Amino acid sequence: MSTTNATPTTDTLDWPGTLIGTEWLAEHLGHPALRIIDMRGYVKTMLLEGGKQEAQYLGAREEYDAGHIPGAVYVDWTQDIINPDDPVPAQLATPEAFAALMNQLGIGDDSYVVVYDHKGMQFATRMWWALGYYGHGNTAVLDGGWNKWSAEGRPTSTGVPTYPAATFTPQAGRQGRVTAQEVLEHSELGDAIIVDARDREQYTGAIARGAQGGHIPGAILVPNAQLFTPTGTWKSDEELRQIMAEAGLDEQPDRPVVAYCNGGVAATTVLFALDRLGRPGRNYDGSWNEWGNDPNLPARQGEEP
């Protein structure tokens, strides 16, 4: 185990915002105010008979151990930032548990945090959202993630860093979270834009993960896969703005936005894109893992009328 002797600091960085490039990160490795989180993991799916789909949530600690960005700590999205007492899988940890983890990792109120996964997609944005939900401001996603970093031949490490304990203070933040009851009310009243971040087959019910397939009535479809280039980097803000406009978000600019997927993870990519465009939204963390398995909640098959 390697030890980093940096002490907590309020030193500032020329912080580029919520999306940073590999070049910027390479230039700032070792800065005492910087913390890097490796969030690599997987959702492995299996198609069953009758159009049913089964999913397995996995971390990738072994890949971190084999090599990671120097100074990065590993966070398992399936274990470390969840609430084990919640019957719905992978729900966000309580403020006390989340703060305890951040304190242990040396991530405090003044830290600048860069998060990456394989490509800088849903697991990285999950941590971006979680930190934002608990009030931490300076969090960014590494564009292209580990795949881009390693493909460019940038430095890697197998050492596990340790940092002095920090003070992370959970508080209400920019990112929001909603319950099934709140989403049901929005669906019935039509007073919010509900965005489904899954693929079209799941949205229409052709493939069902859960007791019932389909989507939340009134939800519009923005498959999170279309937010990225073929190489795995984020599309430009202009391209993201066009995607959101074509989906219909510009038609109701004053309405709040709620995003969901299967487990509240892929939905955070939509929230990340919207936040970059100046339109923050809220995450239905329970998503289809909760909604699709509750017979009291309505599901609509096919496309919206």
C-alpha positions as CSV (number, residue, x, y, z in Angstrom):
1,M,0.0,0.0,0.0
2,S,1.4,3.4,-0.9
3,T,0.8,6.4,1.2
4,T,0.2,10.0,0.1
5,N,1.4,12.5,2.6
6,A,-0.5,15.4,1.3
7,T,-2.5,17.3,3.9
8,P,-5.9,18.8,3.4
9,T,-5.7,22.2,1.7
10,T,-7.8,24.9,0.4
11,D,-5.4,25.6,-2.5
12,T,-7.4,26.3,-5.6
13,L,-7.1,24.8,-9.0
14,D,-7.9,26.2,-12.4
15,W,-11.0,24.1,-12.3
16,P,-12.4,23.6,-15.8
17,G,-15.9,22.6,-14.8
18,T,-17.8,19.3,-14.7
19,L,-16.0,17.7,-17.7
20,I,-12.3,17.5,-17.9
21,G,-9.8,16.1,-20.4
22,T,-7.0,13.7,-19.9
23,E,-4.4,16.4,-20.6
24,W,-5.7,18.6,-17.8
25,L,-5.7,15.7,-15.3
26,A,-2.2,14.6,-16.3
27,E,-0.9,18.1,-15.7
28,H,-2.5,18.3,-12.2
29,L,-1.7,14.8,-10.9
30,G,-0.4,15.1,-7.3
31,H,-2.0,18.4,-6.6
32,P,-2.7,18.4,-2.8
33,A,-6.3,19.5,-3.3
34,L,-7.1,16.9,-5.9
35,R,-8.8,13.6,-5.3
36,I,-9.4,11.0,-8.0
37,I,-12.0,8.3,-7.8
38,D,-12.0,5.1,-9.9
39,M,-15.6,3.9,-10.4
40,R,-15.1,1.1,-12.9
41,G,-17.9,-1.4,-12.8
42,Y,-20.5,-3.3,-14.9
43,V,-24.1,-4.1,-15.5
44,K,-24.1,-7.5,-17.1
45,T,-27.5,-8.5,-18.6
46,M,-28.9,-11.8,-19.8
47,L,-32.0,-12.1,-22.0
48,L,-34.4,-14.7,-20.8
49,E,-37.5,-16.3,-22.4
50,G,-40.5,-14.1,-23.1
51,G,-38.6,-10.9,-23.5
52,K,-37.5,-10.8,-19.9
53,Q,-34.1,-9.4,-19.0
54,E,-32.0,-10.2,-15.9
55,A,-29.2,-7.9,-14.7
56,Q,-26.2,-8.4,-12.5
57,Y,-24.5,-5.4,-10.8
58,L,-20.7,-5.8,-10.5
59,G,-17.7,-3.7,-9.4
60,A,-14.3,-4.0,-11.0
61,R,-11.9,-3.8,-8.1
62,E,-9.6,-6.4,-9.8
63,E,-9.2,-4.0,-12.7
64,Y,-8.3,-1.2,-10.4
65,D,-5.7,-3.4,-8.7
66,A,-4.2,-4.3,-12.0
67,G,-3.7,-0.6,-12.9
68,H,-5.3,2.8,-12.3
69,I,-4.6,6.5,-12.6
70,P,-1.9,7.5,-10.0
71,G,-3.5,8.7,-6.8
72,A,-6.9,7.3,-7.5
73,V,-8.9,5.5,-4.9
74,Y,-11.5,2.9,-5.7
75,V,-15.2,3.1,-5.0
76,D,-17.4,0.1,-5.7
77,W,-20.7,1.4,-7.0
78,T,-22.5,-1.8,-5.9
79,Q,-21.3,-1.8,-2.3
80,D,-19.6,1.4,-1.1
81,I,-22.2,4.1,-1.8
82,I,-25.4,2.2,-1.4
83,N,-27.9,1.8,1.4
84,P,-27.9,-2.0,2.3
85,D,-31.1,-1.6,4.2
86,D,-33.1,-0.4,1.2
87,P,-35.0,-3.2,-0.5
88,V,-34.5,-1.6,-3.9
89,P,-31.0,-2.4,-5.3
90,A,-28.2,0.1,-5.4
91,Q,-30.0,3.0,-3.7
92,L,-27.8,5.9,-2.5
93,A,-26.2,5.6,0.9
94,T,-27.5,7.6,3.8
95,P,-25.8,10.9,4.4
96,E,-24.0,9.5,7.5
97,A,-22.6,6.5,5.6
98,F,-21.7,8.5,2.5
99,A,-19.8,11.1,4.6
100,A,-18.0,8.4,6.5
101,L,-16.7,6.9,3.3
102,M,-15.6,10.3,1.9
103,N,-13.9,11.1,5.2
104,Q,-12.0,7.8,5.0
105,L,-10.9,8.5,1.4
106,G,-9.6,11.9,2.3
107,I,-12.3,13.7,0.3
108,G,-13.4,16.8,2.2
109,D,-15.5,19.9,1.7
110,D,-12.6,21.7,0.0
111,S,-11.5,18.8,-2.2
112,Y,-11.6,18.9,-6.0
113,V,-12.8,15.5,-7.2
114,V,-12.3,13.9,-10.6
115,V,-14.2,10.7,-11.2
116,Y,-13.7,8.1,-14.0
117,D,-14.9,4.7,-15.1
118,H,-14.0,2.9,-18.2
119,K,-15.2,5.7,-20.5
120,G,-16.5,8.4,-18.2
121,M,-20.1,7.3,-18.5
122,Q,-22.8,6.2,-16.0
123,F,-20.7,5.0,-13.1
124,A,-18.6,8.2,-13.1
125,T,-21.8,10.3,-13.4
126,R,-23.4,8.3,-10.6
127,M,-20.6,9.5,-8.3
128,W,-20.8,13.0,-9.7
129,W,-24.5,13.0,-8.9
130,A,-24.1,11.5,-5.5
131,L,-21.5,14.1,-4.5
132,G,-23.7,16.9,-5.9
133,Y,-26.7,15.5,-4.1
134,Y,-24.8,15.8,-0.8
135,G,-23.7,19.3,-1.5
136,H,-20.2,18.9,-2.9
137,G,-19.5,21.4,-5.7
138,N,-16.2,20.8,-7.4
139,T,-16.7,17.4,-9.0
140,A,-15.8,16.5,-12.6
141,V,-16.0,13.5,-14.9
142,L,-13.0,12.5,-16.8
143,D,-13.9,12.6,-20.5
144,G,-13.2,9.2,-22.1
145,G,-12.3,7.7,-18.7
146,W,-9.8,5.0,-18.2
147,N,-10.0,3.7,-21.8
148,K,-8.8,7.1,-23.2
149,W,-6.2,7.6,-20.4
150,S,-4.6,4.2,-21.0
151,A,-4.8,4.4,-24.8
152,E,-2.8,7.6,-24.7
153,G,-0.1,5.9,-22.7
154,R,-0.4,8.1,-19.7
155,P,1.0,7.0,-16.3
156,T,-0.6,4.3,-14.3
157,S,-0.1,2.8,-10.9
158,T,-0.9,-0.4,-8.9
159,G,-0.3,1.3,-5.6
160,V,-3.3,2.0,-3.3
161,P,-3.0,5.5,-1.9
162,T,-4.1,6.6,1.5
163,Y,-4.9,10.2,2.5
164,P,-5.3,11.9,5.8
165,A,-8.9,11.8,7.0
166,A,-11.0,14.7,5.8
167,T,-14.2,16.3,6.8
168,F,-17.1,15.9,4.4
169,T,-20.3,17.7,5.4
170,P,-23.4,16.3,3.7
171,Q,-26.0,19.0,3.0
172,A,-28.7,19.7,0.4
173,G,-27.0,20.1,-2.9
174,R,-27.6,21.1,-6.5
175,Q,-28.6,17.6,-7.5
176,G,-32.1,16.3,-6.5
177,R,-33.7,13.0,-5.8
178,V,-37.3,12.0,-6.0
179,T,-39.4,9.1,-4.7
180,A,-41.9,6.8,-6.6
181,Q,-44.8,8.7,-5.1
182,E,-43.5,12.0,-6.3
183,V,-42.9,10.6,-9.8
184,L,-46.4,9.2,-9.8
185,E,-47.8,12.6,-8.9
186,H,-45.8,14.2,-11.7
187,S,-47.0,11.6,-14.1
188,E,-50.6,12.1,-13.2
189,L,-50.4,15.9,-13.2
190,G,-48.1,16.3,-16.2
191,D,-46.3,19.1,-14.3
192,A,-42.7,17.8,-14.9
193,I,-40.7,16.3,-17.8
194,I,-40.0,12.7,-17.0
195,V,-37.0,11.3,-19.0
196,D,-36.4,7.6,-19.6
197,A,-32.7,7.0,-20.1
198,R,-33.0,3.3,-21.1
199,D,-32.9,1.9,-24.6
200,R,-36.0,1.9,-26.8
201,E,-36.7,-1.8,-26.3
202,Q,-37.0,-1.4,-22.6
203,Y,-39.0,1.8,-23.0
204,T,-41.6,0.2,-25.2
205,G,-41.8,-3.0,-23.2
206,A,-40.3,-5.3,-25.9
207,I,-37.7,-6.2,-23.2
208,A,-38.8,-6.2,-19.6
209,R,-36.5,-6.0,-16.6
210,G,-38.9,-6.5,-13.8
211,A,-42.4,-7.9,-13.3
212,Q,-43.8,-5.5,-15.9
213,G,-42.3,-3.8,-18.9
214,G,-42.9,-0.5,-20.5
215,H,-42.3,3.0,-19.2
216,I,-43.7,5.5,-16.7
217,P,-46.8,7.1,-18.4
218,G,-45.8,10.4,-20.0
219,A,-42.1,9.8,-20.0
220,I,-40.0,10.8,-23.0
221,L,-37.2,8.7,-24.3
222,V,-33.5,9.9,-24.3
223,P,-31.4,6.8,-24.5
224,N,-28.2,7.6,-22.7
225,A,-26.1,5.8,-25.3
226,Q,-26.7,8.7,-27.7
227,L,-25.0,11.2,-25.5
228,F,-21.6,9.8,-26.4
229,T,-19.4,9.6,-29.5
230,P,-18.4,6.3,-31.0
231,T,-15.1,6.5,-29.1
232,G,-16.8,6.9,-25.8
233,T,-16.2,10.6,-25.1
234,W,-19.0,13.0,-24.4
235,K,-20.6,14.8,-27.4
236,S,-20.2,18.5,-27.5
237,D,-22.6,20.8,-25.6
238,E,-24.1,21.8,-29.0
239,E,-24.8,18.2,-29.9
240,L,-26.3,17.5,-26.4
241,R,-28.5,20.6,-26.8
242,Q,-29.8,19.3,-30.1
243,I,-30.5,15.8,-28.7
244,M,-32.5,17.3,-25.8
245,A,-34.4,19.7,-28.2
246,E,-35.3,16.8,-30.5
247,A,-36.6,14.8,-27.5
248,G,-38.9,17.7,-26.6
249,L,-37.3,19.3,-23.6
250,D,-37.1,22.7,-25.2
251,E,-40.9,22.7,-25.6
252,Q,-41.3,23.0,-21.8
253,P,-38.3,25.0,-20.6
254,D,-39.9,25.9,-17.2
255,R,-40.9,22.5,-16.1
256,P,-38.7,20.5,-13.7
257,V,-37.0,17.4,-15.1
258,V,-36.9,13.9,-13.5
259,A,-34.7,11.2,-15.0
260,Y,-34.9,7.5,-14.5
261,C,-33.5,4.2,-15.9
262,N,-33.4,0.8,-14.3
263,G,-31.4,1.5,-11.2
264,G,-30.8,5.3,-11.0
265,V,-27.4,5.1,-12.5
266,A,-27.7,5.6,-16.3
267,A,-30.2,8.3,-15.5
268,T,-27.3,10.4,-14.1
269,T,-25.8,10.6,-17.6
270,V,-28.9,12.5,-18.7
271,L,-28.7,14.7,-15.6
272,F,-25.1,15.4,-16.2
273,A,-25.8,16.4,-19.8
274,L,-28.6,18.6,-18.8
275,D,-26.6,20.2,-16.0
276,R,-23.9,21.1,-18.6
277,L,-26.6,22.9,-20.5
278,G,-27.7,24.8,-17.4
279,R,-30.8,22.8,-16.6
280,P,-30.4,20.7,-13.5
281,G,-32.8,17.8,-12.8
282,R,-33.6,15.2,-10.2
283,N,-32.9,11.5,-10.2
284,Y,-35.6,8.9,-9.5
285,D,-33.2,6.6,-7.8
286,G,-35.5,3.7,-7.5
287,S,-36.2,3.8,-11.2
288,W,-37.5,0.7,-13.0
289,N,-36.1,-1.7,-10.3
290,E,-38.7,-0.2,-8.0
291,W,-41.4,1.0,-10.5
292,G,-41.5,-2.1,-12.7
293,N,-41.9,-4.5,-9.7
294,D,-44.7,-2.6,-8.0
295,P,-48.1,-3.7,-9.3
296,N,-49.7,-0.5,-7.9
297,L,-47.6,1.7,-10.2
298,P,-48.8,2.1,-13.8
299,A,-46.7,1.2,-16.9
300,R,-47.4,2.1,-20.5
301,Q,-46.4,-0.2,-23.3
302,G,-45.2,1.0,-26.7
303,E,-44.6,4.6,-27.7
304,E,-46.3,7.7,-26.1
305,P,-49.4,8.8,-28.0
